[in-house]
C-alpha cells in the first residue's frame, strides 16, 4: 500500500473510563488492557497521569502497568499527561511508549482541562520533548477543540494551521485533531484535513471525534476522502471529556469505525477473536 493508504488505529480505554461514575480496580483495567494487547491495535491510549482528585478513574496507573504484559504485542502504550510532573512519572515507566499532551487552540479549554494557557502549554511541550528525548519515549500532541469551541474563543482554519506550524517547528510529527465536544460538521472535518495535509505532507494527523449516533459515518467519510489515515475509537463508544460539560456525547465506536473500513475494503489486520474477547470484558467492566 502507498504511505497515505496505511491505516493506523488507536483504541482508547482511557477516554471510555475517565467519565465513568465509578473507579475500575487496577487489576480489572489491566485485564482489559492485556486483552486489547492481543487484538493488534497500533496504539492503546490506556490512561493518564493526573491528580486522582481531578480524575479518580485514572488513579494507580503504576499498579495497572505492573499487571500489563506487552510480550508479543505490536501495540504501543500511550498515556496522557497535563504537566511536566506527569511527564516525569510517565517517563519512569518502562512499558510506556508514547506520552500524549492535550494542547488546544482554545485558551478556555486549556484552562478548564489542564489549568494552563497557550504560552504555558508550549513551555510544557518543550519540557516534555526533553523528557521524551531522555527516556526514549515519543511525544504526541492532541489538538483539542480542533474544529471550534463553545467558549467564543477565536478559531479559524488559519489559526489552527498557525498552531500546527509552531508544533512542527518543534519537531512534532504526529498530531491528533480532536473534536472534543462533537460539534464539527463533516464538511469542516474534510476542509481541515485537506488544508493541513496539503501544508504539512510529512505529518500524520489522527482523527479523534466525539459524535452522536447517526453522525459518525459522514464525518469518517469526510476525513477519509481528505486523506486521514489514523483513526481513534472506543469499543462501545462510551465516554467523553469530563472537563468540557459535553461528556455525555460519546466517542466514535470502534466497531462502527471497523465497519466503515470494511466498506472501503481496507484490511486492518486485527484479530477478530481477540477483539470479541476484549468486547466481552469491556461490557463487564464499563457501564455508563
Beta strands, then each sheet from edge to edge (+ up, - down):
strand 1: 8-11
strand 2: 43-49
strand 3: 76-81
strand 4: 98-104
strand 5: 138-144
strand 6: 174-179
strand 7: 204-209
strand 8: 230-233
sheet 1: 1+ 2+ 3+ 4+ 5+ 6+ 7+ 8+ 1+
end
